[in-house]
Amino acid sequence: APNYPFFKITTDFWRIKYVNLWGQFVEKRLPSSANLGFNRKWGAMHYLSWNTFNWFNVSLFECVLWENADSNGYRGFDLNYANPVVFYRPVEMHIGSPDNVIIGGNFKITIAKKHIFYSQIILDEFKLDDMRNHKGKWSNKYGYQFGMKVYDLFGLNKLDIQAEYNRVRPFTYSHWTPLEAYGHHNQPLAHPLGANFQETVGIVRYNIKRFFFDAKVIIATYGTDTAGFNSGQDIFRSYNDKRQEDGNTIGQGLSNKLVQVDFCISWLINPMSNLNVAMGVTNRDYVVGDKDKSQRLIYFAIRTSLSNLTIDY
C-alpha cells in the first residue's frame, strides 16, 4: 500500500523489541465529500519480538482498525487505543466497539547461521468448532506462511536460495464496511493478492565478483468475484455480501492462475554508488477463467543508489 501518516515508537531492551504504531488510512471505495475529501480510518498496531535464544525468535502482532466517523458521529483518534501496552480485544469488549481486530504471530529458527526457517500466522476470525466440522465456514478467516532461506548452498560462497508458501482464507482482512478493512488507498496492507489465494515463491541468487544473478518464480492461484458473487478475495468488499455461510474454499469464484518467472543478470560498475548495468526477462503466464493474458518483458537498465546527504547528529 502507499505511504500514510503515522506515529511510531520502538523500544529495545534485553532480547526484546517492542513497536507501537498509530496511523491514519484513506478509504476510496466509498463516496468522498467535496468539503472533507476521502473517507478516513485509523489503525493502532503492536509488535512484540523476543529473541528467546540466539537461534530462535518469536513475535506477536495485533492491530485494530476503526472508522473516523460512524453512525454514532465523529470519533477521530480513539484515546482508548492510545495505551501502548494494552491488548485491544479486551478494550474492544469493554467499550462495546465493532472495530476490526487482527492478531498474529511468527517465529524464526536459525541453524548453523546459514539455514533459516520461518513461519507466520494471521487470525482475523477463528472458530475451532467450525474448523473441526470441515464445512468451510466463512468466518474462519486466517492465513499462514512457511518459508526457508539457505545461504552459501552446497558450500558455494554467495549462492543463496529462498522458498516460501503463503495461504489466506476467503474474507480474511475484510469487514462489514471497507472503512474497517485492512487496507489503504485501494491496496491491501498485507499481501498484494488480498485474500482467497495460495502462493508459492522460489528465489535463487548468486554473486561472483561483480556479477549478480537473480532468478525468481511465483506460482499463485486465487479466485476473484463474478457477477453477484463475493468470492472473498477483495478485502474492501463487505463480507455481508457473501453468497453462502459454509462451503467456502480457497480459489472459489472466477479462477485465476499466475506463473511468473523473472531472471536478471547485472554487473556492478561502482560499488560506492551501487552503479550497475542489468538485463533481464520477465515471463508472466496469467490465465483468468478461459482467457489467457500472458505477457513477456525484456529489459535493459542502468541503475544506481543515490547518496544520502542528510546527516543527523
Secondary structure in CASP SS format (residue, H / E / C, confidence):
PFRMAT SS
TARGET T0000
AUTHOR 0000-0000-0000
METHOD secondary structure of the structure
MODEL  1
A C 1.00
P C 1.00
N C 1.00
Y C 1.00
P C 1.00
F E 1.00
F E 1.00
K E 1.00
I E 1.00
T E 1.00
T E 1.00
D E 1.00
F E 1.00
W C 1.00
R C 1.00
I E 1.00
K E 1.00
Y E 1.00
V E 1.00
N E 1.00
L E 1.00
W E 1.00
G E 1.00
Q E 1.00
F E 1.00
V E 1.00
E E 1.00
K C 1.00
R C 1.00
L C 1.00
P C 1.00
S C 1.00
S E 1.00
A C 1.00
N C 1.00
L C 1.00
G E 1.00
F C 1.00
N E 1.00
R E 1.00
K E 1.00
W E 1.00
G E 1.00
A E 1.00
M E 1.00
H E 1.00
Y E 1.00
L E 1.00
S E 1.00
W E 1.00
N E 1.00
T E 1.00
F E 1.00
N C 1.00
W C 1.00
F E 1.00
N E 1.00
V E 1.00
S E 1.00
L E 1.00
F E 1.00
E E 1.00
C E 1.00
V E 1.00
L E 1.00
W E 1.00
E E 1.00
N C 1.00
A E 1.00
D E 1.00
S C 1.00
N C 1.00
G E 1.00
Y E 1.00
R C 1.00
G C 1.00
F C 1.00
D C 1.00
L H 1.00
N H 1.00
Y H 1.00
A C 1.00
N C 1.00
P C 1.00
V C 1.00
V C 1.00
F C 1.00
Y H 1.00
R H 1.00
P H 1.00
V H 1.00
E H 1.00
M H 1.00
H H 1.00
I H 1.00
G C 1.00
S C 1.00
P C 1.00
D C 1.00
N E 1.00
V E 1.00
I E 1.00
I E 1.00
G E 1.00
G E 1.00
N E 1.00
F E 1.00
K E 1.00
I E 1.00
T E 1.00
I E 1.00
A C 1.00
K C 1.00
K C 1.00
H E 1.00
I E 1.00
F E 1.00
Y E 1.00
S E 1.00
Q E 1.00
I E 1.00
I E 1.00
L E 1.00
D E 1.00
E E 1.00
F C 1.00
K C 1.00
L H 1.00
D H 1.00
D H 1.00
M H 1.00
R H 1.00
N C 1.00
H C 1.00
K C 1.00
G C 1.00
K C 1.00
W C 1.00
S C 1.00
N C 1.00
K E 1.00
Y E 1.00
G E 1.00
Y E 1.00
Q E 1.00
F E 1.00
G E 1.00
M E 1.00
K E 1.00
V E 1.00
Y C 1.00
D C 1.00
L H 1.00
F H 1.00
G H 1.00
L C 1.00
N C 1.00
K C 1.00
L E 1.00
D E 1.00
I E 1.00
Q E 1.00
A E 1.00
E E 1.00
Y E 1.00
N E 1.00
R E 1.00
V E 1.00
R C 1.00
P C 1.00
F C 1.00
T C 1.00
Y C 1.00
S C 1.00
H C 1.00
W C 1.00
T C 1.00
P H 1.00
L H 1.00
E H 1.00
A C 1.00
Y C 1.00
G E 1.00
H E 1.00
H C 1.00
N C 1.00
Q E 1.00
P E 1.00
L C 1.00
A C 1.00
H C 1.00
P C 1.00
L C 1.00
G C 1.00
A C 1.00
N C 1.00
F E 1.00
Q E 1.00
E E 1.00
T E 1.00
V E 1.00
G E 1.00
I E 1.00
V E 1.00
R E 1.00
Y E 1.00
N E 1.00
I E 1.00
K C 1.00
R C 1.00
F E 1.00
F E 1.00
F E 1.00
D E 1.00
A E 1.00
K E 1.00
V E 1.00
I E 1.00
I E 1.00
A E 1.00
T E 1.00
Y E 1.00
G E 1.00
T E 1.00
D C 1.00
T E 1.00
A C 1.00
G C 1.00
F E 1.00
N E 1.00
S C 1.00
G C 1.00
Q C 1.00
D C 1.00
I C 1.00
F C 1.00
R C 1.00
S C 1.00
Y H 1.00
N H 1.00
D H 1.00
K E 1.00
R C 1.00
Q C 1.00
E C 1.00
D C 1.00
G C 1.00
N C 1.00
T C 1.00
I C 1.00
G C 1.00
Q C 1.00
G C 1.00
L E 1.00
S E 1.00
N E 1.00
K E 1.00
L E 1.00
V E 1.00
Q E 1.00
V E 1.00
D E 1.00
F E 1.00
C E 1.00
I E 1.00
S E 1.00
W E 1.00
L E 1.00
I E 1.00
N E 1.00
P C 1.00
M C 1.00
S C 1.00
N C 1.00
L E 1.00
N E 1.00
V E 1.00
A E 1.00
M E 1.00
G E 1.00
V E 1.00
T E 1.00
N E 1.00
R E 1.00
D E 1.00
Y E 1.00
V E 1.00
V E 1.00
G C 1.00
D C 1.00
K E 1.00
D E 1.00
K C 1.00
S C 1.00
Q E 1.00
R E 1.00
L E 1.00
I E 1.00
Y E 1.00
F E 1.00
A E 1.00
I E 1.00
R E 1.00
T C 1.00
S C 1.00
L C 1.00
S C 1.00
N C 1.00
L C 1.00
T C 1.00
I C 1.00
D C 1.00
Y C 1.00
END
